[in-house]
Amino acid sequence: MVIYAYLTFPDLLLDAQGISHHDECIAIHHQGQIMQCSNKAVSAGVMPGMTLSMALTLCPKLLTQTYQPDAERRLLHRLALWAYQYSHQVAIWNKGLCIEVSKSKFLFGDLSALTQTLKQASMSQHFRIRLAFGYSPEMAALFVKEGLRPKEHAFEKTVSRLSIDVADIPAEQIKRLKNMGFRTIGDYFSAPSRARQARIHQNTFLYFNAVAGRHQTPLTWFTPPPVFHQSLEFLRGLESVDMLRFPIHRLTQDASHWLKQRLCTTSHMRWEITLEDRQIEHLPIVLNSPVNDASALADPTWIRLEQLQPRSPMTGIRLHIQQVHQSSPPKQDLFVKAHDTDRDQLIDRLTARLGSECIKTPCRQQDPRPEYANQLDTRATVYPLPHLPPRPIWLLHPPEALGTSPENAGHRLLQGPERIESGWWDFEPACRRYWIGLFQQQRISWIYQDQHSKSWWLAGWFT
């Protein structure tokens, strides 16, 4: 049978605020009633369901925040993106996540191993979860509500022993079922199906069938968005850039998950930092090569942010990724050792620290004159070049004079000549004949004769 995992997040509304609430007395309220509060607030006597005025009386230092449905929705979508790495069927359902895990067992082991995997992954993301498994989302939700996590073979027996009071149906329906003599869900299913269907509401009948795994509730499966737009808002304005370390780590981790799930990489990011005076600082980052690793995204970002001096406290941060490239998994070679330093990431860090104008690349130019054929440029422009004779790796600048005869200077001509006549367009014309020579029976040289002055020059060395 199909097995579902249902995940709830005890600190969902607090986590949606985008700050650490473990050391704060903070509560989320809606229409004058407390919906969720931190552990420190609970220690002070504040409880969910309490009125806001009573909570402030018990804890005068209580920080209160209005319930924000949009922030809750964004966080649930971020959590669904995180859960997508464990199953391709994830649904946002009943203020939590429903995951179809029947096939995930082949990748992550049995339900106990999958539970440990999900718990460890959630701890690394700094949020708490409660989860259970069942033959339907409703069955798993009841197990989570009662704090149960039975084995797969005990799903039906555990459901039958649950009290009818735990059913997620209106109170008048529960009262009616108890008046009919049903005390447990097992008592309910012991009655004939036709009699039950005739005497109770249709929605209640379908709900209990779903709890027993006999009816499948249609779910809307989550799909990763085509572009990455994710933000975090702060309860208090952040005074220093150092306080952005955790938000940047969190957003780059989510971006890395999104890229890897789509088998994509990116070389363009755009950060937006919202200030308290409603101004927005834009921070575009261009990487040397497309990547999808969280550290490769975070390191250049942090180096650039260290140079930022915000004019007022920061109240939010957003990451945009629109340009992506398809990627293939890296090929592993048994005999090739991994390098400690990645060249592309090193260039990204240097670019972020020094600026793109300070990073230059050797480029081949469409100029036959050797002294102008290779230049350092900020743009690695590649031109189609004709097939050329061998060129030395070491060019002398300026060339060394050899007089009127290369033999007198110790050079014996071996191969040539190669005629180069160019430069008429920039008023530095060159008319030369190049030869490959042997210097004192030891080194291979590259020499030329200027056709105007008939003098010989040493242009470079092959060895």
Secondary structure by P-SEA (a helix, b strand, c coil): cbbbbbbbbcaaaaaaacccccccbbbbbcccccccccaaaaaacccccccaaaaaaacccbbbbcccaaaaaaaaaaaaaaaccccccccccccbbbbbccccccccccaaaaaaaaaaaaaaacccccccccccaaaaaaaaaacccccccaaaaaaaacccccccccaaaaaaaaaaccccccccccccaaaaaacccaaaaaaaaaaaccccccccccccccbbbbbccccbbbcccccaaaaaaaaaaaaaaaaaaacccccbbbbbbbccccbbbbbbbbccccccccccccaaaaaaaaaccccccccbbbbbbcbbbbbccbbbbccbbbbcccaaaaaaaaaaaccccccccccccccccccccbbbbccccccccccccccccccccccccccccccccccccccccbbbbccccccccccbbbbbbbccccbbbbbbbcccccbbbbccccc
